[in-house]
Structure formats: structure tokens, C-alpha cells
Amino acid sequence: MKFLIRDRDAKFPALIGEILTDAGIQTVLTGVRVPRMNSVMERWVQSCRHELLDRTLIWNEHHLRHVLREYEKFSNSHRAHQGKCQAALLRPVPAPITDPDRIAHLNIRRHDRLGGVLHEYLYAA
């Protein structure tokens, strides 16, 4: 580990910083008046843990990095986010389907990622 990101809470004494520095870990403090910074990361970590890490047996560091990279791609390019009107972070909101005939004949395909732990659902042409 090279970095530790933490807030400026008084529960972390200066001694902790010295111990981490001696271990070769640089402490990065969150912004002074940025209360949402912690909550955004806590939400991402909690989602990652519940949707992926609690369901996966991690073998080594290389495997962990691969799994986290895949989850990041899934989260940013496919997973719907409620705060973004059900759009993914790197994808615009899809056009609504208003034609009743098209709704009745939707052809949906499922693509499994990470051996079936994550699922992507897409419309087939």
C-alpha cells in the first residue's frame, strides 16, 4: 500500500501519521470543507463490497486488481445510477420507448461479467 486517504477527524493522532510514514505509506487528507467527498467514496466502496467482493473468492493481489478493474468498468459504463436518472456515469440516458408494439417485443440479452457475478442486460437488434 502506498497511500491512505483519510478525513481530518481528531481520532487520528499525529503518531498514526508517523507510523504510516515509517512504513512507507503516504497519508492523504480529504479536503477541509468537503463533507461529501467521504460519503461518495463510502457509497462506492459499499456498493463494490456488497455487489462483488462479498460474492467473490479473491486469490491474490493480481486477481483483486483485475476484479476491481472490471467492476469499475461495469459501474461506470453499464450499471444504472439512481442519481443520474438511471443512466450510467459514462453513458447518456437512453431514449424512452413509447411504441407499445416495440415494448411488447423487447429482445433482451444478458452478458455475464466476472464469471456471472455481474450481469449486463442489453437490447438485441
C-alpha positions, 0 to 999 in steps of 0.5 A: 500500500502506498497511500491512505486517504483519510478525513481530518477527524481528531481520532487520528493522532499525529503518531498514526501519521508517523507510523504510516510514514515509517512504513512507507505509506503516504497519508492523504487528507480529504479536503477541509470543507468537503463533507461529501467527498467521504460519503461518495467514496463510502457509497462506492466502496459499499456498493463494490463490497456488497455487489462483488467482493462479498460474492467473490473468492479473491486469490491474490493481489493480481486477481483483486486488481483485475476484479476491481478493474472490471467492476469499475468498468461495469459501474461506470459504463453499464450499471444504472445510477439512481442519481443520474436518472438511471443512466450510467456515469459514462453513458447518456440516458437512453431514449424512452420507448413509447411504441407499445408494439416495440415494448411488447417485443423487447429482445433482451440479452444478458452478458455475464461479467466476472464469471456471472457475478455481474450481469449486463442486460442489453437490447438485441437488434 
